[in-house]
Amino acid sequence: MFEKSKYIERRQKLMSLVKQGLIVLLGNKEVSLNYPSNTYAFRQDSSFLYFVGLDIPNIAAIIDVDQNETILYGDNIDIEDVIWMGNLPTMDELAAQSGISKVKPFRSLASDLSNAIKNNVKTGKQYQHKKKNHGNVFQGINAPPVN
């Protein structure tokens, strides 16, 4: 991971090009082979990695161009995960590494997008099959992809 200033700079440049609305960046999910706990090697979405820098599954970010802020969506691990993975950084700690000060639970993403439907929402191309229906976060939202 680069210095957080690099990711802040990249998001600022993107905001200057887009000028208004929301930019939705979905990180990749883990994809299972034959049962949920047996997954392929994880590879983060390249755009998400470029603008946010976090290489963990099941997270997303909204860049609010009008408010000049970025919100990271993700969930802290629970005690069951700690048993298997050990102590890991919290979402607040991960966000700070990327220069993001606002963090919300992943379940808030769908409602935040629904509330922002009146805004000009931009999304990237969704190439990962499992990500196209990322928890139905885009259900009812007509957001044309940015090429």
LUMVEXMI-222641 format. One record per residue: z negated, x negated, y of N, C-alpha, C in turn. Coordinates in Angstrom, 3 decimals, padded with zeros to 6 digits. Each point is the difference from the previous one (the first is absolute). Layout:
BEGIN
+----------+----------+----------+----------+----------+----------+----------+----------+----------+
|     n_zz |     n_xx |     n_yy |    ca_zz |    ca_xx |    ca_yy |     c_zz |     c_xx |     c_yy |
+----------+----------+----------+----------+----------+----------+----------+----------+----------+
|        Z |        X |        Y |        Z |        X |        Y |        Z |        X |        Y |
...
+----------+----------+----------+----------+----------+----------+----------+----------+----------+
end
This chain:
BEGIN
+----------+----------+----------+----------+----------+----------+----------+----------+----------+
|     n_zz |     n_xx |     n_yy |    ca_zz |    ca_xx |    ca_yy |     c_zz |     c_xx |     c_yy |
+----------+----------+----------+----------+----------+----------+----------+----------+----------+
|  000.000 | -000.844 | -001.177 |  000.000 |  000.844 |  001.177 |  000.000 | -000.888 |  001.238 |
|  000.787 |  000.406 |  000.997 |  000.051 | -000.730 |  001.256 | -001.203 |  000.364 |  000.872 |
| -000.100 | -000.637 |  001.137 | -001.021 |  000.372 |  000.985 |  000.254 |  001.444 |  000.453 |
| -001.060 |  000.722 |  000.322 |  000.163 |  001.399 |  000.390 |  000.871 |  000.162 |  001.238 |
|  000.030 | -001.002 |  000.862 |  000.832 |  000.079 |  001.202 |  001.482 |  000.151 | -000.341 |
|  000.425 | -000.553 | -001.136 |  001.400 |  000.107 | -000.433 |  000.343 |  001.457 | -000.325 |
| -000.896 |  000.694 | -000.691 |  000.257 |  001.400 | -000.358 | -000.078 |  000.900 |  001.222 |
| -000.923 | -000.303 |  000.900 | -000.093 |  000.758 |  001.252 |  001.288 | -000.169 |  000.785 |
|  000.488 | -001.221 |  000.088 |  001.248 | -000.293 |  000.724 |  001.184 |  000.746 | -000.617 |
|  000.086 |  000.003 | -001.311 |  001.099 |  000.696 | -000.681 | -000.043 |  001.503 |  000.256 |
| -001.200 |  000.589 | -000.047 | -000.112 |  001.436 |  000.258 |  000.317 |  000.321 |  001.454 |
| -000.420 | -000.874 |  000.910 |  000.311 |  000.207 |  001.417 |  001.512 | -000.022 |  000.241 |
|  000.684 | -000.937 | -000.644 |  001.456 | -000.083 |  000.144 |  000.660 |  001.252 | -000.565 |
| -000.464 |  000.465 | -001.163 |  000.538 |  001.225 | -000.585 | -000.216 |  001.180 |  000.935 |
| -001.185 |  000.110 |  000.581 | -000.292 |  001.092 |  000.928 |  000.909 | -000.067 |  001.220 |
|  000.290 | -001.193 |  000.480 |  000.872 | -000.125 |  001.170 |  001.428 |  000.436 | -000.318 |
|  000.404 | -000.141 | -001.249 |  001.342 |  000.422 | -000.405 |  000.077 |  001.502 | -000.259 |
| -001.065 |  000.568 | -000.546 | -000.006 |  001.417 | -000.353 | -000.296 |  000.869 |  001.228 |
| -000.870 | -000.429 |  000.849 | -000.323 |  000.600 |  001.296 | -000.896 |  001.247 | -000.033 |
|  000.093 |  000.863 | -001.018 | -000.861 |  001.189 | -000.028 | -000.177 |  000.503 | -001.417 |
| -001.046 |  000.786 | -000.205 | -000.228 |  000.640 | -001.294 | -000.877 | -000.806 | -000.931 |
|  000.096 |  000.325 | -001.271 | -000.795 | -000.632 | -001.038 |  000.911 | -000.746 | -000.963 |
| -000.481 | -001.121 | -000.485 |  000.686 | -000.756 | -001.029 | -000.925 | -000.008 | -001.211 |
|  000.487 |  000.501 | -001.115 | -000.802 |  000.091 | -001.214 |  000.416 | -001.126 | -000.941 |
| -000.965 | -000.812 | -000.388 |  000.228 | -001.076 | -000.966 | -000.832 |  000.285 | -001.237 |
|  000.683 |  000.236 | -001.116 | -000.700 |  000.266 | -001.252 | -000.002 | -001.253 | -000.852 |
| -001.193 | -000.416 | -000.391 | -000.091 | -001.089 | -000.956 |  000.360 |  000.518 | -001.379 |
|  000.309 | -000.890 | -000.903 |  000.337 |  000.418 | -001.363 | -001.242 |  000.393 | -000.771 |
|  000.224 |  000.781 | -001.041 | -001.045 |  000.372 | -000.944 |  000.177 | -000.852 | -001.245 |
| -001.056 | -000.099 | -000.788 |  000.147 | -000.647 | -001.291 |  000.798 |  000.933 | -000.910 |
|  000.885 | -000.587 | -000.805 |  000.840 |  000.778 | -000.896 | -000.404 | -000.335 | -001.429 |
| -000.323 |  001.053 | -000.760 | -000.492 | -000.235 | -001.359 |  001.141 | -000.177 | -000.993 |
| -000.293 | -000.764 | -001.035 |  000.945 | -000.212 | -001.092 | -000.080 |  001.153 | -000.988 |
| -001.098 |  000.080 | -000.740 | -000.129 |  001.035 | -001.011 | -001.272 |  000.843 |  000.138 |
| -000.914 | -000.429 |  000.841 | -001.159 |  000.822 |  000.353 | -000.540 | -000.528 |  001.339 |
| -000.747 |  000.811 |  000.738 | -000.337 | -000.335 |  001.383 | -000.637 | -001.370 |  000.246 |
| -000.803 | -000.477 | -000.922 | -000.683 | -001.276 |  000.234 |  000.834 | -001.217 | -000.390 |
|  001.144 |  000.224 | -000.589 |  000.883 | -001.097 | -000.397 |  001.201 |  000.007 |  000.941 |
| -000.052 | -000.812 |  001.047 |  001.011 |  000.061 |  001.051 |  000.898 | -001.233 |  000.010 |
|  001.170 |  000.192 |  000.585 |  000.882 | -001.132 |  000.274 | -000.675 | -000.888 |  001.033 |
|  000.466 | -001.242 |  000.132 | -000.519 | -000.880 |  001.052 |  000.275 |  000.663 |  001.350 |
| -000.989 |  000.025 |  000.848 |  000.125 |  000.687 |  001.287 |  000.837 | -000.815 |  000.977 |
|  000.885 |  000.678 |  000.709 |  000.785 | -000.605 |  001.078 | -000.016 |  000.960 |  001.168 |
| -000.528 | -000.474 |  001.128 | -000.108 |  000.833 |  001.193 |  001.372 |  000.239 |  000.615 |
|  000.150 |  001.139 |  000.643 |  001.200 |  000.326 |  000.761 |  000.226 | -001.077 |  001.059 |
|  001.212 | -000.501 |  000.085 |  000.290 | -001.122 |  000.907 | -000.236 |  000.351 |  001.462 |
|  000.383 |  001.202 |  000.416 | -000.214 |  000.392 |  001.398 | -001.486 |  000.111 |  000.311 |
| -000.745 |  000.575 | -000.940 | -001.441 |  000.120 |  000.195 | -000.631 | -001.383 |  000.096 |
|  000.407 | -000.885 | -000.874 | -000.526 | -001.367 |  000.008 |  000.339 | -000.712 |  001.302 |
|  001.206 |  000.208 |  000.507 |  000.446 | -000.655 |  001.229 | -000.807 |  000.466 |  001.216 |
| -000.242 |  001.292 |  000.107 | -000.667 |  000.532 |  001.190 | -001.522 |  000.091 | -000.121 |
| -000.516 |  000.054 | -001.230 | -001.441 |  000.157 | -000.191 | -000.622 | -001.204 | -000.697 |
|  000.709 | -000.570 | -000.972 | -000.464 | -001.225 | -000.643 | -000.953 |  000.179 | -001.156 |
| -000.315 |  001.221 | -000.360 | -000.964 |  000.236 | -001.077 |  000.729 |  000.244 | -001.313 |
| -000.359 | -000.759 | -000.996 |  000.687 |  000.025 | -001.281 | -000.860 |  000.679 | -001.067 |
| -000.401 |  001.237 |  000.282 | -000.787 |  000.784 | -000.953 |  000.648 |  001.378 | -000.141 |
| -000.178 |  000.643 | -001.141 |  000.638 |  001.308 | -000.209 | -000.735 |  001.144 |  000.679 |
|  000.719 |  001.109 |  000.118 | -000.569 |  001.282 |  000.441 | -000.545 | -000.007 |  001.421 |
|  000.743 | -000.617 |  000.896 | -000.362 |  000.038 |  001.418 |  001.239 |  000.379 |  000.805 |
| -000.222 |  000.411 |  001.224 |  001.086 |  000.379 |  000.896 | -000.441 | -000.306 |  001.426 |
|  000.950 |  000.043 |  000.906 | -000.321 | -000.206 |  001.415 |  000.874 |  000.910 |  000.841 |
| -000.551 |  000.462 |  001.079 |  000.772 |  000.711 |  001.017 | -000.094 | -000.815 |  001.276 |
|  001.156 | -000.302 |  000.549 |  000.055 | -000.647 |  001.309 |  000.323 |  001.100 |  000.998 |
| -000.944 |  000.294 |  000.866 |  000.177 |  001.030 |  001.022 |  000.500 | -000.695 |  001.259 |
|  001.279 |  000.119 |  000.239 |  000.628 | -000.701 |  001.121 | -000.539 |  000.528 |  001.331 |
| -000.166 |  001.319 |  000.100 | -000.464 |  000.607 |  001.248 | -001.425 | -000.417 |  000.360 |
| -000.857 | -000.165 | -001.005 | -001.392 | -000.385 |  000.232 | -000.225 | -001.505 | -000.099 |
|  001.045 | -000.735 | -000.387 | -000.069 | -001.457 | -000.160 | -001.139 | -000.397 | -000.949 |
| -000.008 |  000.665 | -001.167 | -001.025 | -000.324 | -000.990 |  000.568 |  000.099 | -001.413 |
| -000.648 | -000.704 | -000.901 |  000.355 |  000.051 | -001.414 | -001.224 |  000.469 | -000.774 |
|  000.235 |  000.903 | -000.935 | -001.069 |  000.526 | -000.846 |  000.307 | -000.397 | -001.438 |
| -000.978 | -000.578 | -000.663 |  000.140 | -000.356 | -001.411 | -000.663 |  001.087 | -000.837 |
|  000.701 |  000.459 | -001.026 | -000.515 |  001.021 | -000.911 | -000.217 | -000.634 | -001.366 |
| -001.195 |  000.142 | -000.527 | -000.307 | -000.528 | -001.321 | -001.439 |  000.303 | -000.338 |
| -000.327 | -000.174 | -001.250 | -001.340 |  000.317 | -000.474 | -000.721 | -001.255 | -000.474 |
| -001.264 | -000.076 |  000.322 | -000.829 | -001.088 | -000.527 | -000.176 |  000.201 | -001.495 |
| -000.224 | -001.084 | -000.704 | -000.207 |  000.120 | -001.439 | -001.378 |  000.613 | -000.260 |
| -000.112 |  000.674 | -001.126 | -001.296 |  000.590 | -000.356 | -000.707 | -000.884 | -001.027 |
| -001.171 |  000.407 | -000.400 | -000.825 | -000.826 | -000.887 |  000.690 | -000.264 | -001.337 |
|  000.778 |  000.955 | -000.485 |  000.724 | -000.209 | -001.257 |  001.014 | -001.130 |  000.123 |
|  000.643 | -000.113 |  001.157 |  000.963 | -001.080 |  000.220 | -000.709 | -001.342 |  000.175 |
| -001.156 |  000.010 |  000.641 | -000.752 | -001.240 |  000.204 | -000.364 | -000.628 | -001.338 |
| -000.315 |  000.832 | -000.965 | -000.347 | -000.505 | -001.330 |  001.140 | -000.825 | -000.582 |
|  001.244 |  000.455 |  000.188 |  001.155 | -000.674 | -000.587 |  000.578 | -001.091 |  000.892 |
| -000.058 |  000.187 |  001.323 |  000.684 | -000.925 |  000.916 | -000.940 | -000.872 |  000.823 |
| -001.284 |  000.306 | -000.022 | -000.932 | -000.730 |  000.851 |  000.039 |  000.536 |  001.417 |
| -000.780 | -000.606 |  000.874 | -000.011 |  000.424 |  001.395 |  001.307 | -000.393 |  000.669 |
|  000.598 |  000.947 |  000.682 |  001.236 | -000.222 |  000.738 | -000.232 |  000.377 |  001.456 |
|  000.839 | -000.485 |  000.906 | -000.159 |  000.361 |  001.415 |  000.129 |  001.513 |  000.202 |
| -000.723 |  000.523 |  000.972 |  000.107 |  001.416 |  000.347 |  001.307 |  000.222 |  000.760 |
|  000.375 |  001.247 |  000.158 |  001.215 |  000.319 |  000.754 | -000.135 | -000.456 |  001.451 |
| -001.204 |  000.103 |  000.568 | -000.209 | -000.478 |  001.373 |  000.231 | -001.506 |  000.094 |
| -000.474 | -000.733 | -000.990 |  000.194 | -001.457 | -000.012 |  001.468 | -000.360 | -000.178 |
|  000.691 |  000.722 | -000.874 |  001.424 | -000.249 | -000.195 |  000.796 |  000.325 |  001.265 |
| -000.342 |  001.116 |  000.634 |  000.684 |  000.386 |  001.229 | -000.183 | -001.065 |  001.086 |
| -001.196 | -000.524 |  000.109 | -000.278 | -001.036 |  001.003 |  000.856 | -001.244 | -000.236 |
|  000.264 | -000.330 | -001.266 |  000.847 | -001.158 | -000.311 |  001.421 |  000.186 |  000.532 |
|  000.407 |  001.255 |  000.149 |  001.344 |  000.319 |  000.469 |  000.030 |  000.393 |  001.474 |
| -001.149 | -000.015 |  000.657 | -000.054 |  000.371 |  001.409 |  000.031 |  001.501 |  000.223 |
| -000.492 |  000.756 | -000.968 | -000.056 |  001.460 |  000.102 | -001.459 |  000.402 |  000.135 |
| -000.295 |  000.834 |  000.991 | -001.402 |  000.349 |  000.249 | -000.377 |  001.396 | -000.490 |
|  000.990 |  000.813 | -000.354 | -000.299 |  001.368 | -000.415 |  000.363 |  000.178 | -001.469 |
| -000.960 |  000.484 | -000.803 |  000.187 |  000.201 | -001.435 | -000.412 |  001.422 | -000.357 |
|  000.796 |  000.626 | -000.849 | -000.315 |  001.339 | -000.491 |  000.203 |  000.033 | -001.507 |
| -000.677 |  000.947 | -000.678 |  000.235 |  000.152 | -001.443 |  001.447 |  000.419 | -000.260 |
|  000.532 | -000.395 | -001.151 |  001.396 |  000.310 | -000.307 |  000.264 |  001.499 |  000.020 |
| -000.971 |  000.802 | -000.413 |  000.196 |  001.446 | -000.034 |  000.249 |  000.591 |  001.395 |
| -000.339 | -000.731 |  001.067 |  000.225 |  000.475 |  001.369 |  001.454 | -000.127 |  000.436 |
|  000.775 | -000.779 | -000.724 |  001.384 | -000.251 |  000.410 |  000.814 |  001.284 |  000.071 |
| -000.070 |  000.825 | -001.022 |  000.793 |  001.233 | -000.025 | -000.361 |  000.921 |  001.158 |
| -001.282 |  000.184 |  000.269 | -000.394 |  000.896 |  001.090 |  000.355 | -000.594 |  001.358 |
| -000.130 | -001.310 |  000.145 |  000.385 | -000.633 |  001.268 |  001.493 |  000.149 |  000.251 |
|  000.808 | -000.134 | -001.055 |  001.444 |  000.182 |  000.163 |  000.335 |  001.454 |  000.305 |
| -000.687 |  000.929 | -000.659 |  000.235 |  001.416 |  000.271 | -000.343 |  000.333 |  001.445 |
| -001.092 | -000.564 |  000.499 | -000.396 |  000.240 |  001.391 |  000.969 | -000.632 |  000.983 |
|  000.687 | -001.025 | -000.427 |  000.923 | -000.719 |  000.885 |  001.439 |  000.479 | -000.142 |
|  000.201 |  001.099 | -000.712 |  001.362 |  000.458 | -000.285 |  000.811 |  000.226 |  001.278 |
| -000.663 |  000.312 |  001.074 |  000.697 |  000.214 |  001.264 |  000.502 | -001.316 |  000.597 |
| -000.549 | -001.116 | -000.463 |  000.434 | -001.309 |  000.486 |  001.275 | -000.431 | -000.704 |
|  000.558 | -001.044 |  000.483 |  001.205 | -000.581 | -000.580 | -000.427 | -000.998 | -001.078 |
| -000.007 |  000.441 | -001.272 | -000.466 | -000.823 | -001.109 |  001.163 | -000.785 | -000.580 |
| -000.190 | -001.311 | -000.217 |  001.020 | -000.856 | -000.598 | -000.549 | -000.572 | -001.301 |
|  000.829 | -000.022 | -001.029 | -000.402 | -000.596 | -001.267 |  001.044 | -001.010 | -000.430 |
| -000.407 | -000.940 | -000.830 |  000.951 | -000.948 | -000.566 |  000.625 |  000.584 | -001.253 |
|  001.030 | -000.652 | -000.503 |  000.618 |  000.448 | -001.244 | -000.998 | -000.146 | -001.136 |
| -000.073 |  000.995 | -000.851 | -000.921 | -000.019 | -001.134 |  000.786 | -000.361 | -001.247 |
| -000.204 | -001.181 | -000.500 |  000.767 | -000.445 | -001.153 | -000.808 |  000.018 | -001.295 |
| -001.306 |  000.028 |  000.082 | -000.792 |  000.024 | -001.228 | -000.135 |  001.446 | -000.454 |
|  000.465 |  000.281 | -001.202 |  000.014 |  001.362 | -000.519 | -001.344 |  000.694 |  000.149 |
| -001.068 | -000.660 | -000.384 | -001.335 |  000.604 |  000.046 | -000.481 |  000.235 |  001.427 |
|  000.595 | -000.710 |  000.967 | -000.458 |  000.108 |  001.380 |  000.676 |  001.147 |  000.745 |
|  001.132 |  000.489 | -000.498 |  000.719 |  001.047 |  000.703 | -000.848 |  001.250 |  000.161 |
| -000.893 |  000.242 | -000.931 | -000.900 |  001.135 |  000.084 | -001.423 | -000.527 |  000.091 |
| -000.258 | -000.825 |  000.948 | -001.267 | -000.731 |  000.176 | -001.128 |  000.978 |  000.288 |
| -000.433 |  000.718 | -001.046 | -001.095 |  000.946 |  000.195 |  000.393 |  001.162 |  000.879 |
|  001.283 |  000.332 |  000.050 |  000.525 |  001.094 |  000.821 | -000.320 | -000.158 |  001.483 |
| -000.106 | -001.231 |  000.483 | -000.331 | -000.196 |  001.415 |  001.109 |  000.480 |  000.921 |
|  001.249 |  000.084 | -000.503 |  001.112 |  000.428 |  000.837 |  000.396 |  001.461 | -000.245 |
| -000.761 |  000.704 | -000.822 |  000.339 |  001.377 | -000.308 |  000.017 |  000.821 |  001.284 |
|  001.098 |  000.659 |  000.258 |  000.120 |  000.856 |  001.187 |  000.312 | -000.760 |  001.278 |
|  000.222 | -001.297 | -000.075 |  000.302 | -000.776 |  001.187 |  001.436 | -000.496 | -000.096 |
|  000.827 |  000.378 |  000.929 |  001.375 | -000.459 |  000.021 |  000.096 | -001.237 |  000.869 |
| -000.099 | -001.149 | -000.650 |  000.032 | -001.290 |  000.714 |  001.187 | -000.792 | -000.531 |
|  001.050 | -000.136 |  000.813 |  001.152 | -000.771 | -000.476 | -000.359 | -001.474 | -000.143 |
|  000.481 | -000.646 | -001.081 | -000.303 | -001.431 | -000.164 |  000.719 | -000.846 |  001.032 |
| -000.640 | -001.099 |  000.360 |  000.604 | -000.967 |  000.904 |  000.736 | -001.001 | -000.853 |
|  001.259 | -000.236 |  000.273 |  000.776 | -000.954 | -000.796 | -000.164 | -001.407 |  000.490 |
+----------+----------+----------+----------+----------+----------+----------+----------+----------+
end
